[in-house]
Amino acid sequence: MAYRLVFTKHASRSFIKLSTEIKKRIEGSLLRIQVRPLDFVEKMVNHPYYKLRVGDYRIILDIIEDEIVILVLEVGHRKSIYKRF
């Protein structure tokens, strides 16, 4: 069973600002992890969240097992994404 993708408002705004090429790569990566997300993501140190690498960009997400949801919290370049967390 595939997980449902849900973007926060902040993540959605950040995603829209990206270039078309980067958006396509991120969409492809998110679609790929919908079946078994824990096989593709890495747990963040000292945080309950996970990160997904897509080139120089990172996706910070939370996996809610009870509701079968992948909650995308943040999307951005690796040099600035970790400042919020």
CNS distance restraints for C-alpha pairs under 8 A (distance, minus, plus):
assign (resid   1 and name CA) (resid  35 and name CA) 6.33 0.50 0.50
assign (resid   2 and name CA) (resid  34 and name CA) 5.20 0.50 0.50
assign (resid   2 and name CA) (resid  35 and name CA) 4.51 0.50 0.50
assign (resid   2 and name CA) (resid  36 and name CA) 7.70 0.50 0.50
assign (resid   2 and name CA) (resid  68 and name CA) 7.68 0.50 0.50
assign (resid   3 and name CA) (resid  34 and name CA) 4.95 0.50 0.50
assign (resid   3 and name CA) (resid  35 and name CA) 6.19 0.50 0.50
assign (resid   3 and name CA) (resid  68 and name CA) 4.99 0.50 0.50
assign (resid   3 and name CA) (resid  69 and name CA) 5.16 0.50 0.50
assign (resid   3 and name CA) (resid  70 and name CA) 6.28 0.50 0.50
assign (resid   4 and name CA) (resid  34 and name CA) 7.11 0.50 0.50
assign (resid   4 and name CA) (resid  68 and name CA) 6.38 0.50 0.50
assign (resid   4 and name CA) (resid  69 and name CA) 4.75 0.50 0.50
assign (resid   4 and name CA) (resid  70 and name CA) 6.01 0.50 0.50
assign (resid   5 and name CA) (resid  30 and name CA) 7.97 0.50 0.50
assign (resid   5 and name CA) (resid  34 and name CA) 7.64 0.50 0.50
assign (resid   5 and name CA) (resid  69 and name CA) 6.01 0.50 0.50
assign (resid   5 and name CA) (resid  70 and name CA) 4.97 0.50 0.50
assign (resid   5 and name CA) (resid  71 and name CA) 6.18 0.50 0.50
assign (resid   5 and name CA) (resid  72 and name CA) 7.28 0.50 0.50
assign (resid   6 and name CA) (resid  69 and name CA) 6.96 0.50 0.50
assign (resid   6 and name CA) (resid  70 and name CA) 6.14 0.50 0.50
assign (resid   6 and name CA) (resid  71 and name CA) 4.89 0.50 0.50
assign (resid   6 and name CA) (resid  72 and name CA) 6.06 0.50 0.50
assign (resid   7 and name CA) (resid  11 and name CA) 5.86 0.50 0.50
assign (resid   7 and name CA) (resid  12 and name CA) 5.75 0.50 0.50
assign (resid   7 and name CA) (resid  71 and name CA) 5.88 0.50 0.50
assign (resid   7 and name CA) (resid  72 and name CA) 4.74 0.50 0.50
assign (resid   7 and name CA) (resid  73 and name CA) 6.56 0.50 0.50
assign (resid   8 and name CA) (resid  12 and name CA) 6.07 0.50 0.50
assign (resid   8 and name CA) (resid  71 and name CA) 7.22 0.50 0.50
assign (resid   8 and name CA) (resid  72 and name CA) 6.23 0.50 0.50
assign (resid   8 and name CA) (resid  73 and name CA) 5.68 0.50 0.50
assign (resid   8 and name CA) (resid  74 and name CA) 7.81 0.50 0.50
assign (resid   9 and name CA) (resid  13 and name CA) 6.24 0.50 0.50
assign (resid  10 and name CA) (resid  14 and name CA) 6.26 0.50 0.50
assign (resid  10 and name CA) (resid  73 and name CA) 7.26 0.50 0.50
assign (resid  10 and name CA) (resid  74 and name CA) 6.83 0.50 0.50
assign (resid  11 and name CA) (resid  15 and name CA) 6.01 0.50 0.50
assign (resid  11 and name CA) (resid  72 and name CA) 6.50 0.50 0.50
assign (resid  11 and name CA) (resid  73 and name CA) 5.50 0.50 0.50
assign (resid  11 and name CA) (resid  74 and name CA) 4.54 0.50 0.50
assign (resid  11 and name CA) (resid  75 and name CA) 5.60 0.50 0.50
assign (resid  12 and name CA) (resid  16 and name CA) 6.24 0.50 0.50
assign (resid  13 and name CA) (resid  17 and name CA) 6.59 0.50 0.50
assign (resid  14 and name CA) (resid  18 and name CA) 6.93 0.50 0.50
assign (resid  14 and name CA) (resid  74 and name CA) 7.39 0.50 0.50
assign (resid  14 and name CA) (resid  75 and name CA) 6.01 0.50 0.50
assign (resid  14 and name CA) (resid  76 and name CA) 6.82 0.50 0.50
assign (resid  15 and name CA) (resid  23 and name CA) 7.02 0.50 0.50
assign (resid  15 and name CA) (resid  75 and name CA) 6.11 0.50 0.50
assign (resid  15 and name CA) (resid  76 and name CA) 7.64 0.50 0.50
assign (resid  16 and name CA) (resid  23 and name CA) 7.96 0.50 0.50
assign (resid  18 and name CA) (resid  22 and name CA) 6.41 0.50 0.50
assign (resid  18 and name CA) (resid  23 and name CA) 6.27 0.50 0.50
assign (resid  19 and name CA) (resid  23 and name CA) 6.22 0.50 0.50
assign (resid  20 and name CA) (resid  24 and name CA) 6.28 0.50 0.50
assign (resid  21 and name CA) (resid  25 and name CA) 6.49 0.50 0.50
assign (resid  22 and name CA) (resid  26 and name CA) 6.17 0.50 0.50
assign (resid  23 and name CA) (resid  27 and name CA) 6.01 0.50 0.50
assign (resid  24 and name CA) (resid  28 and name CA) 6.11 0.50 0.50
assign (resid  25 and name CA) (resid  29 and name CA) 6.26 0.50 0.50
assign (resid  25 and name CA) (resid  54 and name CA) 7.10 0.50 0.50
assign (resid  26 and name CA) (resid  30 and name CA) 6.15 0.50 0.50
assign (resid  26 and name CA) (resid  54 and name CA) 6.43 0.50 0.50
assign (resid  27 and name CA) (resid  31 and name CA) 6.12 0.50 0.50
assign (resid  28 and name CA) (resid  32 and name CA) 6.17 0.50 0.50
assign (resid  29 and name CA) (resid  33 and name CA) 6.42 0.50 0.50
assign (resid  29 and name CA) (resid  54 and name CA) 7.24 0.50 0.50
assign (resid  30 and name CA) (resid  34 and name CA) 6.47 0.50 0.50
assign (resid  33 and name CA) (resid  37 and name CA) 4.55 0.50 0.50
assign (resid  33 and name CA) (resid  38 and name CA) 7.96 0.50 0.50
assign (resid  33 and name CA) (resid  39 and name CA) 7.77 0.50 0.50
assign (resid  33 and name CA) (resid  40 and name CA) 6.35 0.50 0.50
assign (resid  34 and name CA) (resid  70 and name CA) 7.78 0.50 0.50
assign (resid  36 and name CA) (resid  40 and name CA) 7.57 0.50 0.50
assign (resid  37 and name CA) (resid  41 and name CA) 6.37 0.50 0.50
assign (resid  37 and name CA) (resid  63 and name CA) 7.91 0.50 0.50
assign (resid  38 and name CA) (resid  42 and name CA) 7.63 0.50 0.50
assign (resid  40 and name CA) (resid  52 and name CA) 7.16 0.50 0.50
assign (resid  41 and name CA) (resid  50 and name CA) 6.12 0.50 0.50
assign (resid  41 and name CA) (resid  51 and name CA) 5.68 0.50 0.50
assign (resid  41 and name CA) (resid  52 and name CA) 5.04 0.50 0.50
assign (resid  41 and name CA) (resid  53 and name CA) 7.89 0.50 0.50
assign (resid  42 and name CA) (resid  50 and name CA) 5.45 0.50 0.50
assign (resid  42 and name CA) (resid  51 and name CA) 5.38 0.50 0.50
assign (resid  42 and name CA) (resid  52 and name CA) 6.56 0.50 0.50
assign (resid  43 and name CA) (resid  47 and name CA) 7.85 0.50 0.50
assign (resid  43 and name CA) (resid  48 and name CA) 7.48 0.50 0.50
assign (resid  43 and name CA) (resid  49 and name CA) 6.27 0.50 0.50
assign (resid  43 and name CA) (resid  50 and name CA) 4.43 0.50 0.50
assign (resid  43 and name CA) (resid  51 and name CA) 6.38 0.50 0.50
assign (resid  44 and name CA) (resid  48 and name CA) 6.92 0.50 0.50
assign (resid  44 and name CA) (resid  49 and name CA) 5.81 0.50 0.50
assign (resid  44 and name CA) (resid  50 and name CA) 5.29 0.50 0.50
assign (resid  44 and name CA) (resid  51 and name CA) 6.39 0.50 0.50
assign (resid  48 and name CA) (resid  62 and name CA) 7.59 0.50 0.50
assign (resid  49 and name CA) (resid  60 and name CA) 6.78 0.50 0.50
assign (resid  49 and name CA) (resid  61 and name CA) 5.81 0.50 0.50
assign (resid  49 and name CA) (resid  62 and name CA) 5.07 0.50 0.50
assign (resid  49 and name CA) (resid  63 and name CA) 7.76 0.50 0.50
assign (resid  50 and name CA) (resid  60 and name CA) 5.78 0.50 0.50
assign (resid  50 and name CA) (resid  61 and name CA) 5.26 0.50 0.50
assign (resid  50 and name CA) (resid  62 and name CA) 5.99 0.50 0.50
assign (resid  50 and name CA) (resid  63 and name CA) 7.80 0.50 0.50
assign (resid  51 and name CA) (resid  58 and name CA) 6.51 0.50 0.50
assign (resid  51 and name CA) (resid  59 and name CA) 5.51 0.50 0.50
assign (resid  51 and name CA) (resid  60 and name CA) 4.60 0.50 0.50
assign (resid  51 and name CA) (resid  61 and name CA) 6.13 0.50 0.50
assign (resid  52 and name CA) (resid  58 and name CA) 5.64 0.50 0.50
assign (resid  52 and name CA) (resid  59 and name CA) 5.06 0.50 0.50
assign (resid  52 and name CA) (resid  60 and name CA) 6.59 0.50 0.50
assign (resid  52 and name CA) (resid  61 and name CA) 7.83 0.50 0.50
assign (resid  53 and name CA) (resid  57 and name CA) 6.19 0.50 0.50
assign (resid  53 and name CA) (resid  58 and name CA) 4.88 0.50 0.50
assign (resid  53 and name CA) (resid  59 and name CA) 6.65 0.50 0.50
assign (resid  54 and name CA) (resid  58 and name CA) 5.96 0.50 0.50
assign (resid  54 and name CA) (resid  59 and name CA) 7.71 0.50 0.50
assign (resid  56 and name CA) (resid  77 and name CA) 5.99 0.50 0.50
assign (resid  56 and name CA) (resid  78 and name CA) 5.78 0.50 0.50
assign (resid  57 and name CA) (resid  75 and name CA) 7.31 0.50 0.50
assign (resid  57 and name CA) (resid  76 and name CA) 5.51 0.50 0.50
assign (resid  57 and name CA) (resid  77 and name CA) 4.31 0.50 0.50
assign (resid  57 and name CA) (resid  78 and name CA) 5.21 0.50 0.50
assign (resid  58 and name CA) (resid  75 and name CA) 5.98 0.50 0.50
assign (resid  58 and name CA) (resid  76 and name CA) 5.71 0.50 0.50
assign (resid  58 and name CA) (resid  77 and name CA) 6.12 0.50 0.50
assign (resid  58 and name CA) (resid  78 and name CA) 5.69 0.50 0.50
assign (resid  58 and name CA) (resid  81 and name CA) 7.13 0.50 0.50
assign (resid  59 and name CA) (resid  72 and name CA) 7.05 0.50 0.50
assign (resid  59 and name CA) (resid  73 and name CA) 7.57 0.50 0.50
assign (resid  59 and name CA) (resid  74 and name CA) 5.78 0.50 0.50
assign (resid  59 and name CA) (resid  75 and name CA) 4.67 0.50 0.50
assign (resid  59 and name CA) (resid  76 and name CA) 6.78 0.50 0.50
assign (resid  60 and name CA) (resid  72 and name CA) 6.20 0.50 0.50
assign (resid  60 and name CA) (resid  73 and name CA) 5.51 0.50 0.50
assign (resid  60 and name CA) (resid  74 and name CA) 5.04 0.50 0.50
assign (resid  60 and name CA) (resid  75 and name CA) 6.48 0.50 0.50
assign (resid  61 and name CA) (resid  70 and name CA) 6.73 0.50 0.50
assign (resid  61 and name CA) (resid  71 and name CA) 5.45 0.50 0.50
assign (resid  61 and name CA) (resid  72 and name CA) 4.42 0.50 0.50
assign (resid  61 and name CA) (resid  73 and name CA) 5.18 0.50 0.50
assign (resid  61 and name CA) (resid  74 and name CA) 7.00 0.50 0.50
assign (resid  62 and name CA) (resid  70 and name CA) 5.92 0.50 0.50
assign (resid  62 and name CA) (resid  71 and name CA) 5.07 0.50 0.50
assign (resid  62 and name CA) (resid  72 and name CA) 6.56 0.50 0.50
assign (resid  62 and name CA) (resid  73 and name CA) 7.20 0.50 0.50
assign (resid  63 and name CA) (resid  68 and name CA) 7.67 0.50 0.50
assign (resid  63 and name CA) (resid  69 and name CA) 6.05 0.50 0.50
assign (resid  63 and name CA) (resid  70 and name CA) 4.71 0.50 0.50
assign (resid  63 and name CA) (resid  71 and name CA) 6.21 0.50 0.50
assign (resid  64 and name CA) (resid  68 and name CA) 5.87 0.50 0.50
assign (resid  64 and name CA) (resid  69 and name CA) 5.18 0.50 0.50
assign (resid  64 and name CA) (resid  70 and name CA) 6.29 0.50 0.50
assign (resid  64 and name CA) (resid  71 and name CA) 7.41 0.50 0.50
assign (resid  65 and name CA) (resid  69 and name CA) 6.67 0.50 0.50
assign (resid  74 and name CA) (resid  81 and name CA) 7.46 0.50 0.50
assign (resid  75 and name CA) (resid  81 and name CA) 7.27 0.50 0.50
assign (resid  76 and name CA) (resid  80 and name CA) 7.11 0.50 0.50
assign (resid  76 and name CA) (resid  81 and name CA) 5.45 0.50 0.50
assign (resid  77 and name CA) (resid  81 and name CA) 5.93 0.50 0.50
assign (resid  78 and name CA) (resid  82 and name CA) 7.20 0.50 0.50
assign (resid  81 and name CA) (resid  85 and name CA) 7.73 0.50 0.50
